[in-house]
Amino acid sequence: MTGTPRTPGTDRSGIGERGYVIAKLGGSIVTDKARLQTADEGAIERFAAAFGALRADSRQHLILVAGGGSFGNSTAHPEFEPDAPDRIAASAPVIQAWAAIFEKAWNRTGPTCRVLTADELLKNEGLGVRFDAGPLFSAFAEGRIPVMMPGVVFQQRRTYLVSSDLMPLFAARAFRTKRFTALSDVDGLRIDGTTVPMIGIEDRAKALAAATQSGKPDATGGMRRKLQVMLRMAAQGIEGVICSGRPELVEAALYASPPPGTWILPSTVRASLAPKAAQC
């Protein structure tokens, strides 16, 4: 693990052109997680404008994920349906309402998007579920940016709240993915009070030990769950980024090498920083 300060780079080689980028807008930057079911439509519009400023060919290789925020994490709020026999099932229409709010606010400013909740993408198959990438391909064919969201999946006698943190794992199986970027309300992963700029495979145990649960109502694990997902994706050769969700950082967070925040590498830091051999 290296603590050397660095400036986000501008090298975009291989990102977008040769693989998809998955970007998550954390629920904490598009909703008020401390207030039940409160969207920040102004923030959604600002992000829509920032993503709309990207090159058209980049948007054609971009999959977005929107966190549920104070909608998807309703079950973690004590004031939400306290007497409901199944609080997870009761949150299903709440998430659908959030999807409609997000899509309407986004489409006022940015390139049109199509919001797809987890229950639209995960299909029951035997004792498990199957990820259906068809709706994402349809969104691309329509010239829209697909936006995946959490959802409530009903399976046999059980009901599951599928976190938006898990959706990149499913998408990465269907699309050749180069990078997964999580835009959040923090500058990156902090260890001993310092934002760590790079994490290689040699640092993963220490990084996971330092990840904390969210201090806001969260039904699905906070930063620890996000980091677990990123480490699983890194094991598949996909780099990760955790950085501040400021609209002006969007392009660098998606494409720059090095990016702002914490860069999670699918190799050792030493190997990633080594000069690349010339190719003839």
LINRA-V202316 format. One record per backbone hydrogen bond with DSSP energy under -0.5 kcal/mol. NH is the residue of the N-H (numbers start at 1). CO is the residue of the C=O. Records with the same first field share a line. If there is no record, write none. Layout:
NH=CO ; CO
This chain:
2=198
9=258
11=257
15=12
16=14 ; 19
17=15
18=14
20=176
21=61
22=179
23=21 ; 63
24=181
25=65
26=24 ; 183
29=26
30=26 ; 27
31=27
32=38
33=31
35=32
37=70
38=35
39=37
40=30
41=39
44=40
45=41
46=42
47=43
48=44
49=45
50=46
51=47
52=48
53=49
54=51
59=55
60=56
61=58
62=59
63=21
64=146
65=23
66=148
67=25 ; 65
71=68
72=68
73=69
74=71
76=73
77=74
78=76
80=77
81=79
84=81
90=86
91=87 ; 88
92=89
95=91
96=92
97=93
98=94
99=95
100=96
101=97
102=98
103=99
104=100
105=101
106=102
107=103
108=104 ; 105
109=106
110=106
111=48
114=145
116=147
118=149 ; 150
120=117
121=117 ; 118
122=118
123=121 ; 130
125=128
128=125
130=123
132=121 ; 130
133=131
136=133
137=133
138=134
139=135
140=136
141=137
142=138
143=140
144=139
145=112
146=144
147=114
148=64
149=116
150=66
151=162
153=151 ; 160
154=152
155=153 ; 158
158=155
160=153
162=151 ; 160
163=161
166=163
167=163 ; 164
168=164
169=166
170=166
171=167
172=168
173=169 ; 170
174=170 ; 171
175=171
177=175
178=20
179=20
180=239
181=22
182=241
183=24 ; 181
184=182 ; 243
191=194
194=191
196=189
197=2 ; 195
198=2
199=263
201=267
203=200
204=201
207=203
208=204
209=205
210=206
211=207
223=212
224=212 ; 221
225=221
226=222
227=223
228=224
229=225
230=226
231=227
232=228
233=229
234=230
235=231
236=233
237=234
238=233
239=178 ; 237
240=264
241=180
242=262
243=182
245=184
246=244
249=246
250=247
253=249
254=250
255=251
256=251 ; 252
262=242
263=197
264=240 ; 262
265=199 ; 263
272=268
273=269
274=270
